[in-house]
Amino acid sequence: MLTAVLAASAALILLITGYTLFTGSLPVLQRFGLYFFTGAQWNPVVGREIFGALPYVLGTLVTSAIALLIGVPLSLGIAIFLVEMAPKAIRVPISYLVELLAAVPSVIYGLWGLFVFRFFIVDYVETPLSAYLGWLPLFSGTPFGLDVLSAGIILAIMIIPTVSSVSREVIQAVPNSIREGAYSIVATKWEVIRNWVLSYGRSGIFGAVILGLGRAVGETMAVTMVIGNTVGPAAIPTSLFKGSQTMSSLIANGFLEATPASLELPAYIGVGLILLLLGLSINVMAQVMVTRVLKVAGGAVE
């Protein structure tokens, strides 16, 4: 009975949160309707108010995608090395070091990105990319370090502890009989890892990736400090070298300064509602992927 009540309380909290965000954003939704989700203008000036959240939704998706593209391979490499290859003498210390990254406050990542990492990215990544690939829209613009690429890389670093730790536990949980059976048919170590270990634990690894994506989508302070914080159509991330904003950074930058009597405050609450819906959508799609597409039950391949 107690466990049922606790489980129901989680659903109740989610419903209350969704209801609060919906009622709080209702004035702006009634005023702008579908434009609030698809528009690009953001002008909080009283009398000229117009709010469109599309650039910030795109900024959230693009920076999260960059984080996954960079962070997931690194995290899987760390997990595989620690479980399958690392000597026992260094396995535990390295595991502790990786997990300590999760304990670093996000504002520290932001300060490091703003005052240290930004200049490294400009000199050794963005400038060469601009020089050789600047003709591509993806790499157009003048590199200055406070942009979508820097925010995505910072997020990639921040999700590594989560994804690597969960992936390591999943790989450790693969029965040794799976490995022994593979070695008995003269498979190499890499073949065992690629074809048996990762395949057996793919549902857990996919879950680790979704946890990392959730961290990237909802991260606020570090992204706010390095993404450039542009507004309106200029915030649409058409290039990796452009400044932008995510939904979280937009709320962090403007919520406390919003005029209560205007539509600005409901607009920020509406962005929070979109962020909640995005998080729910990611989790629902992840569940569908695991049960229908990957066809995995109980952590093993059916």
Order of alpha helices (4+ residues) and beta strands (2+ residues): alpha-alpha-beta-beta-alpha-alpha-alpha-alpha-alpha-alpha-alpha-alpha-alpha-alpha-alpha-alpha-beta-beta
